[in-house]
Amino acid sequence: MKSTIITALFALVAMTGQAQNRLIRVDSESKAWHKKNSQRTLFDREKARLLMPQGAAFGVECIPSFSPEWSLTYDSLAHALVYKIAEKSIWYTTYRAMHKEKKVKGKHYESIPRKHPKNYVAPTAKTYSLAVTPEQIQKLRTLWRTAVGTAEDREIFLLDGTKWEYFIDGRLAKSHREKNVLVKFTNDMAEAVETGNVSRKDSLIAAIQNVITGLTTPPPPEVLEPGTVRRLIVINGTPLPDSAVFIKNVPNTIDELVYFNKRQQALRSARYYYEEKDKQPLEEKYGVKVKGTIAEYTTTPDTLCDAYVRLHPELVQSRHYVEGYVMDENGEPMADVWVHVDGKSQMGTGTATDSTGHFGYWLSPTDTMLTASKGFSWVNKIPITETPITIRLKSSAKKR
């Protein structure tokens, strides 16, 4: 009886130890910890810990928007292809640790950052592997290098339109066609490793040259039917030529604000139409068939830009001029960064930097702070001073 109790106690201690190892503890009283450990930092750290084998030499991380993350890598220590998949979404696990829901005006919930991050139990990951020969490793390495070499704008080769985002060498994957050949290859290979299907793995690697050819062959030019355009952009009731590409299929608020700001216009409203039933009235109105998105904008003269104030010098008395430069982490000027009043909508008061990183704008005397943003990088609460401001902003690829 005594030995049974002792054995049970040892088992309980062991289980407790395992749980403690999975419990990510944070110093909830440390502001320095919170500053250095944003949800993005926590996510990247946990993703690397769970999905990267110790000997990972090359491979692909897959970060789906709505399901657990996974990786497919060559482990040089195990001499095997390793497929690792999180049992729960690492993104949402870390997000819930760093955010909480707050009821707003008794109607809906809003997610806000926690002042003190809470402890949470990290997800685990399942691991599958298949041995590979040196010849197969060389073929896989050639494939990965080809994918990197054919990348455009330092962004890589994989996004298949189903919100599956891949990273390789720390860079975002992006497809140049609707269905990238490497997407199918990667998914098929991951399935072969998971199921232990050696013959499937061997046949996929044997056909790698077809994947490489698909990556290196430029996509055929898009051919539209007569009277059809790829997208339609309408500004104040006037359609722009189809060659206007400041939006593509997915509108980007920063790009739009920069576009209009450089034309001394402020964006008043924006509406987008994707569904055929919504696009049809506008297609009939403008006499054109639209394959992709229709975007309708209304604008108003930007009364705070330099050009407008020069034409109306009386406005100087009631406004305050602010100017400065935005640089990246290497001290290089950043163009097309959106600088606007902190705490207000991006569509409100703001201006864009030019090719030298310079910005200049007239603000209300009550405005005291600025925000600078581009893509997924931003800096908040920048004090407005009488002298030119220098803002440091990280350059970043599009992230999750």
C-alpha positions in Angstrom: 0.0 0.0 0.0 2.8 2.4 1.0 4.7 1.7 -2.2 1.6 2.3 -4.3 1.1 5.7 -2.6 4.8 6.6 -3.2 4.5 5.5 -6.9 1.4 7.7 -7.3 3.1 10.7 -5.7 6.1 10.3 -8.1 3.7 10.1 -11.1 1.9 13.2 -9.8 5.1 15.1 -9.4 6.2 14.1 -12.9 2.9 15.2 -14.4 3.2 18.5 -12.5 6.7 19.0 -13.8 5.6 18.5 -17.4 2.7 21.0 -17.0 5.1 23.5 -15.5 7.5 23.1 -18.5 4.6 24.0 -20.8 3.5 26.9 -18.7 5.1 30.1 -20.1 5.5 32.4 -17.1 5.9 36.2 -17.5 6.7 38.9 -15.1 3.4 40.7 -15.0 4.9 43.6 -13.0 7.7 44.3 -15.4 7.0 47.1 -17.9 10.4 46.3 -19.5 9.2 42.8 -20.2 6.0 44.0 -21.8 7.9 46.5 -23.9 10.3 43.8 -25.2 7.7 41.0 -25.4 4.9 42.0 -27.7 2.5 39.4 -29.0 4.4 39.3 -32.2 7.6 38.6 -30.3 5.9 36.0 -28.2 4.4 34.4 -31.3 7.7 34.3 -33.2 9.5 32.8 -30.2 6.9 30.1 -29.7 6.7 29.3 -33.4 10.4 28.8 -33.6 10.4 26.7 -30.4 7.6 24.4 -31.5 8.1 24.1 -35.3 11.9 24.4 -35.9 13.9 21.1 -35.3 17.3 21.7 -33.8 19.0 20.7 -37.0 16.6 22.5 -39.4 18.7 23.5 -42.5 16.0 24.7 -44.9 12.3 24.5 -45.4 9.0 26.2 -45.3 6.8 27.5 -42.4 3.1 27.5 -43.1 1.0 30.0 -41.2 -2.7 29.6 -42.0 -5.0 32.3 -40.9 -7.6 30.1 -39.2 -5.9 26.8 -38.3 -2.7 25.6 -36.5 0.7 26.5 -38.0 3.1 23.9 -39.4 6.5 23.5 -40.9 8.2 21.2 -43.3 12.0 21.2 -43.0 15.1 19.2 -43.7 16.7 18.2 -40.3 20.4 17.8 -40.9 20.9 16.1 -37.6 18.2 13.5 -38.2 18.9 13.3 -42.0 15.1 13.4 -42.5 12.3 15.5 -43.7 10.4 16.7 -40.6 6.8 17.8 -40.6 5.8 19.5 -37.3 2.2 20.8 -36.7 0.9 22.7 -33.7 -2.1 21.1 -31.9 -3.6 24.6 -31.4 -3.1 27.8 -33.2 0.1 29.4 -31.8 -1.1 32.8 -33.0 -4.4 32.8 -31.2 -2.9 31.2 -28.1 -0.3 34.0 -27.8 -2.9 36.6 -28.7 -5.2 35.6 -25.9 -2.3 35.8 -23.5 -1.6 39.3 -24.5 -5.1 40.7 -25.1 -8.5 40.6 -23.4 -12.0 41.4 -24.4 -13.7 44.5 -23.0 -17.4 45.2 -23.4 -17.9 48.6 -25.1 -21.0 50.6 -24.3 -22.8 47.4 -23.4 -23.2 46.4 -27.1 -20.1 44.6 -28.3 -16.7 43.3 -27.2 -13.4 44.9 -28.2 -10.0 43.3 -27.9 -7.5 45.4 -26.1 -3.8 44.7 -25.0 -3.4 43.5 -21.4 -1.5 45.8 -19.1 -0.2 42.7 -17.4 0.2 39.6 -19.7 -1.2 36.5 -18.1 0.4 33.1 -17.8 -0.8 30.6 -20.3 -0.3 27.0 -21.3 1.5 26.9 -24.6 0.3 24.5 -27.4 2.3 21.4 -28.2 3.3 20.2 -31.6 3.2 16.8 -33.3 6.3 15.6 -35.2 6.5 13.3 -38.1 9.6 12.4 -40.2 10.8 10.4 -43.2 14.4 9.6 -44.0 15.8 11.2 -47.2 18.9 10.2 -49.3 21.7 12.7 -50.0 20.5 12.8 -53.7 17.0 13.7 -52.5 18.4 16.4 -50.2 20.3 18.0 -53.1 17.1 18.1 -55.2 15.1 19.7 -52.4 17.8 22.2 -51.8 17.9 23.1 -55.5 14.1 23.6 -55.3 14.3 25.9 -52.3 17.1 28.0 -53.9 15.2 28.3 -57.1 12.1 29.5 -55.2 14.2 32.2 -53.4 16.0 33.1 -56.6 12.7 33.7 -58.5 11.3 35.9 -55.7 10.1 39.4 -56.5 10.5 42.4 -54.2 12.2 40.1 -51.6 9.0 38.3 -51.2 8.8 34.6 -51.9 6.7 32.4 -54.1 3.8 31.0 -52.1 0.3 32.2 -51.5 -2.5 30.2 -53.0 -5.5 32.5 -52.3 -6.8 30.4 -49.4 -5.0 32.5 -46.7 -2.1 30.1 -46.3 1.0 32.2 -45.8 4.4 30.5 -46.2 7.8 31.9 -45.0 11.3 30.8 -46.2 14.5 32.4 -45.0 12.4 34.7 -42.9 10.6 36.2 -45.8 6.9 36.2 -46.7 5.8 33.8 -49.4 3.8 35.2 -52.3 2.4 33.6 -55.4 2.6 35.2 -58.9 -0.3 33.1 -60.1 -3.7 31.8 -58.8 -2.4 28.4 -57.9 1.4 28.1 -57.4 3.0 24.8 -58.2 5.1 24.9 -55.0 2.0 25.2 -52.9 0.7 21.8 -54.1 4.2 20.2 -53.8 4.6 21.4 -50.2 1.2 20.3 -49.2 1.6 16.9 -50.9 5.0 16.4 -49.3 3.8 17.3 -45.8 1.0 14.7 -46.2 3.4 12.1 -47.4 5.6 12.7 -44.3 2.7 12.7 -41.9 1.3 9.4 -43.3 4.8 7.8 -43.6 4.2 7.2 -47.3 7.8 6.6 -48.6 6.8 5.8 -52.2 4.8 9.1 -52.4 7.7 11.0 -51.0 10.1 9.5 -53.5 7.8 10.2 -56.5 7.3 13.8 -55.4 11.1 14.4 -55.2 11.6 12.6 -58.5 9.3 15.1 -60.2 10.9 18.2 -58.6 12.1 19.4 -62.0 8.5 20.0 -63.0 8.0 22.2 -60.0 11.2 24.1 -60.7 10.0 24.6 -64.3 6.7 25.9 -63.0 8.4 28.4 -60.8 10.8 29.7 -63.4 8.3 30.0 -66.3 6.7 33.4 -66.4 2.9 33.4 -66.1 1.1 33.9 -69.4 -0.3 37.4 -69.8 -3.9 37.8 -68.7 -6.3 38.0 -71.5 -9.6 39.7 -70.8 -12.7 39.6 -73.0 -13.5 42.8 -75.0 -15.2 45.4 -72.8 -13.8 43.8 -69.6 -11.2 45.4 -67.3 -9.3 43.9 -64.4 -10.4 46.5 -61.8 -12.4 49.7 -61.8 -11.4 52.7 -59.7 -13.9 55.6 -59.5 -12.9 58.9 -57.9 -15.6 61.5 -57.4 -17.7 59.8 -60.1 -14.9 59.7 -62.7 -13.5 56.2 -63.6 -9.7 55.9 -63.8 -8.0 53.9 -66.5 -7.6 50.2 -65.8 -3.8 50.8 -65.6 -4.2 52.6 -62.2 -2.9 50.1 -59.6 -2.7 52.0 -56.3 -5.1 49.3 -55.2 -5.0 45.7 -56.5 -7.6 43.1 -55.6 -7.2 43.9 -51.9 -7.4 47.6 -51.0 -4.6 49.0 -48.8 -5.6 52.0 -46.7 -2.0 53.4 -46.5 -1.5 53.2 -50.3 -4.8 55.0 -50.9 -4.1 57.8 -48.4 -0.6 58.3 -49.9 -2.1 58.4 -53.4 -4.6 61.1 -52.6 -2.3 63.1 -50.4 0.2 63.5 -53.2 -2.6 64.9 -55.2 -3.5 67.4 -52.4 -6.7 65.6 -51.8 -8.0 64.1 -48.5 -9.9 60.8 -48.6 -13.5 61.4 -47.4 -15.0 57.9 -48.1 -14.1 54.6 -49.7 -16.4 51.7 -50.8 -15.5 48.4 -52.3 -17.5 46.0 -54.4 -16.6 42.4 -54.8 -19.7 40.4 -55.4 -21.3 40.3 -58.9 -24.7 41.4 -57.6 -23.1 44.5 -56.0 -20.9 45.3 -59.0 -23.6 45.0 -61.6 -25.3 48.5 -61.1 -21.9 50.2 -61.4 -20.9 48.1 -64.4 -24.1 49.2 -66.1 -23.5 52.8 -65.1 -20.0 53.0 -66.5 -20.5 50.6 -69.4 -17.8 48.2 -68.5 -17.5 44.6 -67.2 -15.1 44.3 -64.2 -13.4 41.0 -63.4 -12.0 42.1 -60.0 -12.8 44.8 -57.5 -14.6 48.0 -58.0 -13.5 50.9 -55.7 -15.4 54.1 -55.3 -13.8 57.1 -53.6 -14.9 60.6 -52.7 -12.3 63.2 -51.8 -12.1 66.8 -50.6 -9.3 69.4 -51.0 -6.6 68.8 -48.4 -6.7 72.1 -46.5 -3.7 71.2 -44.3 -1.2 70.6 -47.0 1.6 73.1 -47.8 0.2 74.0 -51.3 -3.3 74.8 -49.9 -2.0 76.9 -47.0 0.3 78.9 -49.3 -2.8 79.9 -51.3 -4.6 80.8 -48.1 -1.9 82.5 -45.9 -4.5 83.6 -43.4 -4.7 80.0 -42.2 -1.2 80.2 -40.8 -2.4 82.1 -37.7 -4.7 79.3 -36.6 -2.4 76.4 -37.4 0.9 74.9 -36.3 3.5 73.6 -38.8 5.2 70.3 -38.2 7.9 68.6 -40.3 10.5 65.9 -40.1 12.0 62.8 -41.6 11.3 59.1 -41.3 14.2 56.7 -41.5 14.5 53.0 -41.3 16.6 51.0 -38.9 19.7 51.5 -41.1 19.2 55.3 -41.3 17.9 55.2 -44.9 15.0 57.5 -45.8 11.5 55.9 -46.1 9.1 57.1 -48.8 5.3 56.9 -48.6 5.1 56.5 -44.8 1.8 57.8 -43.5 2.2 60.4 -40.7 -1.0 61.4 -38.9 -2.3 62.8 -35.6 -1.9 60.2 -32.9 -5.2 58.8 -31.5 -7.2 59.8 -34.6 -8.3 57.7 -37.6 -5.7 57.3 -40.4 -8.2 58.8 -42.7 -8.1 62.0 -40.7 -5.3 64.5 -40.6 -2.1 63.2 -42.2 0.5 63.4 -44.8 3.0 61.1 -46.7 6.8 61.2 -46.7 8.5 62.0 -50.0 11.5 60.1 -51.6 13.8 61.7 -49.0 11.7 60.6 -46.1 10.6 64.2 -45.5 7.1 65.2 -44.4 5.5 68.6 -43.6 2.0 69.5 -42.5 -0.2 72.1 -40.8 -2.0 70.9 -37.7 -4.3 72.3 -35.1 -2.5 73.8 -32.0 -4.2 71.2 -29.9 -2.5 68.3 -31.7 0.5 67.2 -29.7 1.4 63.7 -30.9 1.9 61.9 -34.2 1.8 58.3 -35.4 3.9 57.0 -38.3 2.9 53.8 -40.1 3.8 51.8 -43.2 2.6 48.3 -43.8 2.7 46.5 -40.5 5.3 48.8 -38.9 4.2 51.8 -36.9 5.4 54.2 -34.1 2.9 55.9 -31.8 2.9 58.9 -29.5 5.7 60.9 -31.3 5.9 64.3 -29.6 5.4 67.3 -31.9 8.3 69.8 -31.5 9.2 73.2 -33.0 12.2 71.7 -34.7 12.2 69.0 -37.4 11.4 65.5 -36.0 13.4 62.4 -36.8 11.3 59.2 -36.7 12.8 55.7 -36.8 10.5 53.1 -38.3 11.3 49.4 -38.9 10.9 48.3 -42.5 8.9 45.1 -42.6 7.3 42.7 -45.0 3.6 42.0 -44.8 2.8 39.8 -41.8 0.0 37.8 -40.6 
